[in-house]
Amino acid sequence: MISDTTQPRKNYTLPLITLTSLFFMWGFITCMNDVLIPYLKKLFSLTYFESMLIQFCFFGAYFIGSLIYFTISYYSGDPINKIGYKKGILLGLLISAIGCAMFYPAATLSSYGVFLAALFILGLGFTLLQISANAYVSLLGPDESASSRLNLTQAFNSLGTTIAPVLGGYLIQEFFAVNGVVSAQSTKIPYLIFAGLFILLGIIIAFVKLPKFNSEEIESKGLGALKYKNLRLGVIAIFFYVGGEVAIGSFIISLLGQANMGSMPEAVAKNYLSLYWGGAMIGRFLGAISLSKGIDTTKKIIYMLITAVVVFGVIYSIVTLSFAQIHYFLIFIALNLVGFLIGKSSPGRTLAVFACVNVVLVLITMFTNGAVAMWSILGIGLFNSIMYSNIFTLGIAGLGKYTSQGSSLLVMAILGGAVIPVIQGAVADIIGVQHALILPVICYLYIVYFGYYCWKNLGHIEHDGQVKGGH
């Protein structure tokens, strides 16, 4: 069992606010990869496969970093349990800052290889942040509301991914073309700013008093976490979820630029990419309300409607598109609200419902053209929203002293973000971007299964927060 060693039990509002800023930052920079891909593809004359090495190196670092973490955990006991969540977060921020700073020599040398190395180091830093922060948020309160809390913090992660294509795209676009010639120099200033922000955030976190959590049994060596079936299935679910989400996001700008989609310019397409990630933000805020306990259904519906309108307004203020250009998105927001009602505040059931919807939306995108295909793929973001949070919390449910070890395995599975886009890039070079979306279809089908399994086998966690089966 994991216990809070801070006595008396403190209010967790300040720690949650502090961690929320962290989620925002890594969401912003992760989404910057989607902006970098088309520019570096043009700069270095890359194929789709070669351009997807950006995601391969970044998300591949999650696998390498988590594998190292898990190996240490197996032989010497859980590192986070020994050094504490706070120190783990600070170390992750330092490594992330180093990764961002490496963009300066990469741009100076105009070397694709050095860019990939910088992204790999940045990914290693994010790995430690994911292992520390996600598990930490799940512990800041009762187990039965963990999905709600993680959805709330992930919503601000999505705010970062929504702003990144517009703000980050503007910064890079302003500097990328020097006298009409594409240049790598544009990445210097933005990523040095990001490095400084990570250091500043680290300083703030260092001075904020965070509650300490320790396992009652400090030595948790071995493969204890893997005896839980919900964790084993959750690892595969994270692999497919991240792989599917990243693959779709990485190809949206290229997809919208195709002739059968209207040959949309990159400067316009990046605003629609913001809608894709902004949909995840809306869904996560709604998920935080839907999956919370102690609120009756009527109030939940009212709060969700108000939240949907407000957050849509925020997105509308961010993107440089007219209401006439984005009003169809409201149809998908309404469909998202219906999905939450069908989910009935069950993390597993909601996950299965949303994955089913995404299977349908991807298939529509594959076999239609124009506005129908475009809005179908953009609507996927709304239903991706609660997937990571729900898979993560269901995966580590009931692990007790193995929580951090299980968390490292789930983060290791973010490898899907490296593997699936690269495979999809290779497939796209052969059969085209649109039909290569068959890979995300497979990803979402597995998530349907995982959500259904958890709904049927872990349903009691919603009532008492304990997993009594699932081995």
C-alpha positions in Angstrom: 0.0 0.0 0.0 1.2 3.6 -0.7 0.8 5.9 2.2 1.0 9.7 2.5 3.8 10.4 5.1 2.8 14.1 5.4 0.8 14.4 8.7 -1.8 15.7 9.1 -3.3 15.0 5.8 -2.9 18.1 3.7 -5.0 19.8 1.0 -3.7 18.7 -2.4 -4.8 21.7 -4.3 -1.4 23.4 -4.5 0.5 20.2 -5.5 -2.1 19.6 -8.3 -1.8 23.2 -9.6 2.0 22.9 -9.6 1.9 19.6 -11.5 -0.7 20.9 -13.9 1.8 23.5 -15.2 4.2 20.7 -15.8 1.6 18.8 -17.8 1.0 21.9 -19.9 4.7 22.3 -20.7 5.3 18.7 -21.9 2.0 18.8 -23.9 3.2 21.9 -25.7 6.6 20.6 -26.6 5.4 17.1 -27.5 3.0 18.6 -30.0 5.8 20.8 -31.4 7.0 17.5 -33.1 3.9 17.7 -35.4 5.0 21.2 -36.4 8.6 20.2 -36.9 7.8 17.2 -39.1 6.7 19.0 -42.3 9.4 21.7 -42.0 12.3 19.3 -41.4 10.9 17.0 -44.1 11.1 20.0 -46.5 14.5 21.1 -45.2 16.3 17.8 -45.5 14.2 16.4 -48.4 12.9 13.5 -46.4 10.5 10.7 -47.3 7.5 10.1 -45.0 9.3 7.2 -43.4 12.4 9.4 -42.7 10.4 12.3 -41.3 8.7 9.9 -38.9 12.1 9.2 -37.3 11.4 12.4 -35.4 8.6 10.6 -33.5 10.7 7.4 -33.5 13.6 9.0 -31.6 11.4 11.1 -29.3 9.0 8.3 -28.3 11.7 5.6 -28.6 13.4 7.4 -25.7 10.3 6.6 -23.5 11.0 2.9 -24.1 14.7 3.1 -23.4 14.3 5.3 -20.4 11.5 3.2 -18.9 13.4 0.0 -19.6 16.4 1.4 -17.7 14.0 2.4 -14.9 12.3 -1.0 -14.8 15.7 -2.8 -14.8 16.9 -0.8 -11.8 13.5 -1.4 -10.1 13.8 -5.2 -10.7 17.3 -5.5 -9.3 17.6 -2.8 -6.7 14.0 -1.7 -5.8 11.9 1.2 -7.1 14.1 4.3 -7.7 11.2 6.8 -7.2 10.3 5.2 -3.9 13.9 5.8 -2.8 14.5 9.3 -4.0 10.9 10.6 -3.9 8.5 11.8 -6.6 9.7 15.4 -6.2 13.3 14.6 -6.9 12.2 12.4 -9.8 10.3 15.3 -11.3 13.2 17.7 -10.9 15.6 15.3 -12.5 13.2 14.9 -15.4 13.0 18.7 -15.9 16.8 19.0 -15.9 17.2 16.4 -18.6 14.3 17.9 -20.6 16.0 21.3 -20.5 19.3 19.8 -21.8 17.4 18.2 -24.7 15.8 21.5 -25.6 19.2 23.3 -25.4 20.7 20.7 -27.8 18.5 22.2 -30.6 21.0 25.1 -30.7 24.0 23.0 -32.0 21.6 21.0 -34.1 20.4 24.2 -35.9 24.0 25.5 -36.1 25.3 22.4 -37.8 22.0 22.0 -39.8 22.2 18.2 -39.0 19.2 16.0 -39.0 21.1 13.5 -36.9 21.8 16.0 -34.1 18.1 17.1 -34.2 17.1 13.5 -33.6 19.7 13.1 -30.8 18.2 16.3 -29.1 14.7 14.8 -29.4 15.9 11.6 -27.9 17.4 13.4 -24.8 14.2 15.4 -24.5 12.2 12.2 -24.6 14.3 10.7 -21.8 13.5 13.7 -19.6 9.8 13.4 -20.4 10.0 9.7 -19.5 11.0 10.4 -16.0 8.4 13.1 -15.8 5.7 10.7 -17.0 6.7 8.0 -14.5 6.8 10.4 -11.6 4.0 12.9 -12.3 1.3 10.5 -13.6 1.6 8.1 -10.7 1.9 11.1 -8.3 -1.4 12.6 -9.5 -3.1 9.3 -9.1 -2.0 9.2 -5.5 -3.2 12.7 -4.6 -6.5 11.5 -3.3 -8.7 8.3 -3.3 -8.2 5.6 -6.0 -11.8 5.9 -7.2 -11.3 9.5 -8.3 -7.9 8.9 -9.8 -9.2 8.9 -13.4 -11.0 12.2 -12.8 -7.9 13.9 -11.4 -5.6 12.6 -14.2 -8.1 13.7 -16.8 -8.1 17.2 -15.3 -4.3 17.5 -15.4 -4.2 15.9 -18.8 -6.7 18.6 -20.0 -4.1 21.2 -19.3 -1.6 19.0 -21.1 -4.0 19.3 -24.1 -4.1 23.1 -23.7 -0.4 22.9 -24.4 -0.9 20.7 -27.5 -3.7 23.1 -28.7 -1.5 26.2 -28.5 1.6 24.6 -29.8 0.6 24.3 -33.5 -0.4 28.0 -33.6 2.1 29.7 -31.4 5.0 27.2 -32.0 4.1 27.0 -35.7 4.2 30.8 -35.9 7.6 31.1 -34.2 9.2 28.5 -36.4 7.5 29.7 -39.5 8.7 33.2 -38.9 12.3 32.1 -38.5 12.3 29.0 -40.8 12.4 30.9 -44.1 15.4 33.2 -44.2 15.1 35.4 -47.4 12.8 32.8 -48.8 15.1 29.9 -48.2 14.2 27.2 -45.7 16.6 27.2 -42.8 17.0 25.2 -39.6 18.1 28.3 -37.6 14.5 29.0 -36.6 14.5 26.3 -34.0 17.3 28.0 -32.0 15.4 30.7 -30.2 12.1 28.7 -29.5 13.8 25.7 -28.0 16.2 27.8 -25.9 13.1 29.5 -24.5 11.7 26.1 -23.7 14.9 25.1 -22.0 14.7 28.2 -19.8 11.0 27.5 -19.0 11.9 24.0 -17.8 14.6 25.3 -15.5 12.2 28.0 -14.2 9.5 25.4 -13.5 12.1 23.2 -11.7 13.0 26.1 -9.4 9.3 26.7 -8.6 8.7 23.0 -7.9 11.9 22.9 -5.7 10.3 25.5 -3.4 6.8 24.1 -3.4 6.2 21.7 -0.5 4.8 18.5 -2.0 3.4 15.6 0.1 5.6 12.5 0.3 4.4 9.1 -0.6 6.3 5.9 0.4 5.5 2.3 0.2 5.0 0.5 3.5 7.3 -2.2 2.0 10.3 -0.3 0.7 11.9 -3.3 -1.0 9.7 -4.1 -4.0 12.1 -6.0 -6.2 11.2 -8.5 -8.8 8.3 -8.6 -11.3 5.5 -8.1 -8.8 3.7 -5.5 -10.9 3.3 -8.0 -13.8 1.2 -10.4 -11.7 -1.7 -8.0 -12.2 -3.6 -8.7 -15.5 -5.0 -5.2 -15.7 -1.4 -3.9 -15.8 -0.3 -6.4 -18.5 -3.3 -5.5 -20.7 -2.8 -1.8 -19.9 0.8 -1.8 -21.2 -0.4 -3.0 -24.6 -3.3 -0.5 -24.5 -0.9 2.4 -23.9 1.3 1.2 -26.8 -1.6 1.2 -29.2 -3.2 4.4 -27.9 -0.1 6.6 -28.1 0.8 5.0 -31.4 -2.6 5.7 -32.9 -2.8 9.2 -31.5 0.7 10.3 -32.6 0.4 8.7 -36.0 -2.8 10.6 -36.8 -1.5 13.9 -35.4 1.8 13.5 -37.3 0.0 13.1 -40.6 -2.9 15.7 -40.3 -1.0 18.5 -42.0 0.2 16.2 -44.8 -3.3 14.8 -45.2 -5.1 18.1 -45.4 -2.5 19.2 -48.0 -3.6 16.5 -50.4 -5.6 17.4 -53.6 -8.6 15.3 -52.6 -8.7 17.2 -49.3 -8.6 20.7 -50.9 -4.8 21.2 -51.0 -4.8 23.2 -47.8 -1.6 25.3 -47.2 0.5 24.3 -44.1 -0.1 27.8 -42.6 -3.9 27.0 -42.5 -3.6 23.3 -41.8 -1.7 23.9 -38.5 -4.9 25.7 -37.2 -6.9 22.6 -37.9 -4.2 20.5 -36.2 -4.9 22.7 -33.1 -8.6 21.6 -33.3 -7.5 17.9 -33.2 -5.5 18.5 -30.0 -8.0 21.0 -28.7 -10.7 18.3 -28.9 -8.6 16.3 -26.5 -8.6 19.2 -24.1 -12.4 19.5 -24.3 -12.9 15.8 -23.7 -10.5 15.7 -20.8 -12.2 18.6 -19.0 -15.5 16.8 -19.6 -14.0 13.6 -18.4 -12.8 15.2 -15.2 -16.4 16.1 -14.5 -18.0 12.9 -15.8 -15.7 10.5 -13.9 -15.8 12.5 -10.6 -17.7 11.1 -7.6 -20.3 12.9 -5.5 -22.0 14.9 -8.2 -25.5 13.8 -9.4 -26.1 13.2 -13.1 -28.2 16.3 -13.7 -25.5 18.6 -12.3 -22.8 16.7 -14.2 -24.7 17.4 -17.5 -25.1 21.1 -16.7 -21.4 21.4 -15.7 -20.3 19.5 -18.8 -22.4 21.7 -21.2 -21.0 24.9 -19.6 -17.5 23.6 -19.7 -17.8 22.5 -23.4 -19.0 25.9 -24.4 -16.3 27.7 -22.4 -13.4 25.5 -23.6 -14.6 25.7 -27.2 -14.5 29.5 -26.8 -10.9 29.2 -25.7 -10.0 27.1 -28.7 -11.8 29.5 -31.0 -9.8 32.4 -29.6 -6.5 30.5 -30.2 -7.0 29.3 -33.8 -7.0 31.9 -36.6 -10.1 30.5 -38.2 -13.6 31.9 -38.6 -16.6 30.4 -36.9 -17.9 29.3 -40.3 -14.7 27.3 -40.8 -15.0 25.4 -37.5 -18.7 25.3 -36.6 -19.0 21.6 -37.7 -16.7 20.8 -34.8 -19.7 21.5 -32.5 -21.4 18.3 -33.9 -18.5 16.2 -32.6 -18.6 18.0 -29.2 -22.3 17.0 -28.9 -21.4 13.4 -29.9 -18.7 13.5 -27.3 -21.2 14.5 -24.6 -23.5 11.6 -25.7 -20.5 9.3 -25.3 -19.9 10.3 -21.8 -23.6 9.7 -21.0 -23.4 6.2 -22.4 -20.2 5.7 -20.4 -22.1 6.3 -17.2 -19.0 7.6 -15.3 -17.3 4.2 -15.6 -13.6 4.6 -16.8 -13.6 1.2 -18.5 -17.0 1.5 -20.2 -16.3 5.1 -21.3 -12.9 4.0 -22.7 -14.6 1.2 -24.8 -17.3 3.6 -26.1 -14.8 6.2 -27.2 -12.5 3.7 -28.9 -15.5 2.3 -30.8 -16.3 5.8 -32.1 -12.7 6.4 -33.2 -12.7 3.2 -35.2 -15.7 4.5 -37.1 -14.2 8.0 -37.6 -10.9 6.6 -38.9 -12.7 4.4 -41.4 -14.8 7.3 -42.6 -11.6 9.3 -43.1 -10.0 6.5 -45.1 -12.9 6.0 -47.5 -14.2 9.6 -48.1 -12.8 12.8 -49.3 -13.1 16.6 -48.7 -14.9 18.0 -45.7 -16.3 14.7 -44.5 -12.9 13.0 -44.3 -11.3 16.2 -42.7 -13.9 16.6 -39.9 -13.9 12.9 -39.2 -10.1 12.8 -38.5 -10.3 16.1 -36.5 -13.1 14.7 -34.4 -10.9 11.8 -33.3 -9.1 14.1 -30.9 -12.3 14.5 -28.8 -12.5 10.8 -28.3 -8.8 10.3 -27.7 -9.2 12.7 -24.7 -9.8 10.3 -21.8 -7.9 7.3 -23.2 -4.4 7.9 -21.7 -5.8 8.9 -18.3 -8.2 6.0 -18.1 -5.8 3.4 -19.4 -3.1 4.6 -17.0 -5.3 4.6 -13.9 -7.0 1.3 -14.7 -3.5 -0.2 -15.4 -2.1 0.7 -12.0 -5.3 0.2 -10.1 -4.7 -1.8 -6.9 -0.9 -2.2 -7.5 0.0 -0.8 -4.0 3.7 -0.9 -3.5 4.2 -1.8 -7.2 2.6 1.4 -8.4 5.8 3.1 -9.6 7.1 -0.1 -11.1 3.8 -0.5 -12.9 3.9 3.1 -14.0 7.3 2.6 -15.5 6.0 -0.3 -17.6 3.1 1.8 -18.8 5.4 4.7 -19.7 7.7 2.2 -21.5 4.7 1.3 -23.7 4.7 4.9 -25.0 7.1 3.2 -27.4 4.0 2.9 -29.5 4.4 6.6 -30.4 7.8 5.7 -32.0 6.8 2.4 -33.7 3.3 3.0 -35.2 4.1 6.4 -36.9 7.2 5.0 -38.5 5.3 1.9 -39.8 2.5 4.2 -41.0 5.1 6.4 -42.7 6.5 3.4 -44.6 3.0 2.3 -45.5 2.1 5.8 -46.6 5.0 5.9 -49.0 3.5 2.8 -50.7 -0.3 3.2 -50.6 -0.8 6.8 -49.6 -1.4 8.7 -46.4 -5.2 8.1 -46.3 -5.2 4.3 -46.5 -2.2 4.0 -44.2 -4.7 5.0 -41.4 -5.6 1.3 -41.2 -2.9 1.1 -38.4 -4.8 3.4 -36.0 -8.0 1.3 -36.7 -6.2 -1.8 -35.3 -4.9 0.3 -32.4 -8.4 1.5 -31.4 -9.9 -2.0 -31.8 -7.6 -3.3 -29.1 -8.5 -0.4 -26.8 -12.2 -1.4 -27.2 -11.2 -4.8 -25.8 -9.2 -3.4 -22.9 -12.0 -0.9 -21.9 -14.5 -3.7 -22.0 -12.3 -6.0 -19.9 -11.8 -3.4 -17.2 -15.5 -2.4 -17.2 -16.4 -6.0 -16.5 -13.6 -7.0 -14.2 -12.6 -3.8 -12.4 -16.0 -2.2 -12.0 -15.8 -2.4 -8.2 -12.9 0.1 -8.1 -15.5 2.8 -8.7 -17.1 2.0 -5.4 -14.3 1.2 -2.9 -11.1 1.9 -4.8 -9.7 -1.6 -4.4 -8.9 -4.2 -7.0 -9.8 -7.6 -5.6 -9.3 -9.5 -8.8 -7.6 -9.0 -12.1 -4.5 -11.1 -11.5 
